[in-house]
C-alpha cells in the first residue's frame, strides 16, 4: 500500500515543459506544507531517478508533466519513461497518477488503471499551451496550468480524486471567464487563450476510483485531543 | 429575455467577440452586434434571434456549424501575430504560429477538427453568458 500524504512531482523543464512545472512549483509552495513532497526537477526528471523515488518514498500520488502520445509518456529531453506494456506499469499499482501531457488519456491512462493504478487524470487529445510570454511571467503563460493543476490543489487539500477532477474543470471555466468576460477580456491574446483553455478542458479525463484520496487525515491521539479540548478548542479527529 | 438583457450580454462581451458570427438564421450568420441591432428594432428576425440566444442554439445544419466555427477561427487567428506562440505537449513538441493552426483548421486535419469542436463549445459558452446575466 503506497504512502498517503506522499506526493511525487516529475518536473522536466526543456521543450516548454517549464511552463507547466513552474506553475506546479507555486502550487506546491502554497499547498504542500504538512505533506511529504518529492520533486524531481529538470535533469532529475529522468527514468532512473523516478524509479528510485517511487521505490524509496512509495508515494500514493504521482504527478508528471511531459510530452506524450496515446500510449507513451516521456520525461526530460523526451526520454521514454512509461508506455503501454512497459514493466514499469507495475510500479504504479495502487497509486493515483496525473500526467499533464498530450494524449495519454487515450491508452496509457486506461492501461495503468486496468493494471492496478487507483486512478488516472490526463488528457485525451493534444494539450495546448500559450508560449507567447516567458513561463510564469504573466496570467497568459500560466492560465491553462492554473486550471489543470487545480486537481493537485484539491488533492493536497485532502479532497478525493473525483472532487479534484471537478475542481480542475471548474477552474478551466473560471479561467475562460477571465478571458471572455473578466479582467483579461480585452488583452490582445485573450481570444486565443480562451480557445486553448476550451480545448484543454474538453480533453480532460479521469479514470478509476473517484472516491480515493492522496491524503489521510492525521490521527490525533485521544490524550492530545483531551489536552486541546482542555484548552477550550474544538477538535474533530478522524481515523 | 428582454432587450435589456441582450444589451447587457453584448456589453459583457470583449470587443473581439462582438463582431464574430455567433448564430445562423435562415442561412445568414449574425454577430452579437447584429443581434443587438435587430432586437432593438423589434423585428421578427430580432425576436427569433433573441430566442436563439436565450436557448443557447447557434445554428442549423452540421455543415453550417462547421462553417461558423471556421469563419470565427479565421477571424481570431488572423488577428494574432505570426509568431510561434502555441505549443503542445505532444512528443514532437510542435510549436504553431496562429497561421499554421489556421491551415490545419482549413484542411480539417485532426488538429484542425479539435479546434473546430472547441470553437463550437466556445460559441455555446458565449451564448450561455446571456443566461447568467
Interface residues (C-beta under 8 A of the other chain):
Chain A: X15 X16 X17 X19 X20 X65 X66 X67 X68 X69 X72 X74 X78 X100 X101 X102 X103 X123 X125 X126 X127 X128 X129 X130 X131 X132 X176 X179 X180 X181 X185 X186 X189 X190 X191 X192 X194 X195 X196 X198 X199 X202
Chain B: X12 X13 X14 X15 X16 X17 X73 X76 X77 X79 X80 X81 X83 X84 X85 X86 X87 X88 X89 X90 X91 X92 X93 X95 X98 X111 X114 X115 X117 X118 X119 X121 X122 X125 X126 X129
